[in-house]
Amino acid sequence: MSTRPGLVAEAAIDVLAARLSYEVPGLAQDEIGRIARDQAALLTREGFRITVPVAAVATTRRRLKARRTTT
């Protein structure tokens, strides 16, 4: 079973990371990503449904596609 999150989950993590970088300026990007992933996992385990704007899904899709073509 894959541990890679789906597109909507990735978008939720991106939204959480963006909010965290706004609330805690100066935090390293890798730390922001780790915290956002942990927050998303905790919220899901606690039974919360995380929703994101449709635009966030499109932005995440472009980011993931760009990452695939650059690595």
N, C-alpha and C positions, 0 to 999 in steps of 0.2 A: 504494500500500500504506500502510495506517495505521500510525503510530508509537505510537498510544495502546495501552498495555498492557491485557490482558484483566483480568477480575475477580480471578482467582487471583493474577496477577502484581501487581495493585494491593494485594491483601491481603498478599502477601509483602513488598512495599515498606513497607506500614503496620507490619508486625511488626518489620522491620529498623529503621524509624524510631523505634518505641516503645523498642526495646532501646537504640538509640543515645542517645536523650534521657535514658534512665535512667543509662547509663554515662558520659555527658558532659553533666552538668547545666549549664544556662546558655547552651547553644548555641541560636542562633536557629532557629525552626521551618523557615524556608525553606532554611537551610543543612542542617538535619537531613534534610529531604526530598530535597535534592540528593544528599547523601552516600548515603542509603539507595537511591536510584535507581541511582547509580553502582555501589554494592556488588552490587545485584541483577543489573545488566547484566554486571559482571565475573564473578560466579559462573556465570551462564548461559553466557557465552562460554567459560569454563574447563571446561564440561561438567557442572557440578553441577546437580542437580535440586532446586529449592527447593519444599518442602512447607509448608503452613500448617494450623493447626487449622481445623476447619469453622466454629467460632465467629468466627474472624478474617474469613472470607469474608462471613459475614452482617453483621458490623460494617462492613466495607468497603462492602458493597452499600448499607447505610443511609446511610453518609457520602457516597457518590457521589450517591445520590438526593437527599439534603438539599442538596448543593452545586448540583445542577441546578435545584432549585426556588428557591434563594435568589439565583442570578445571572441 
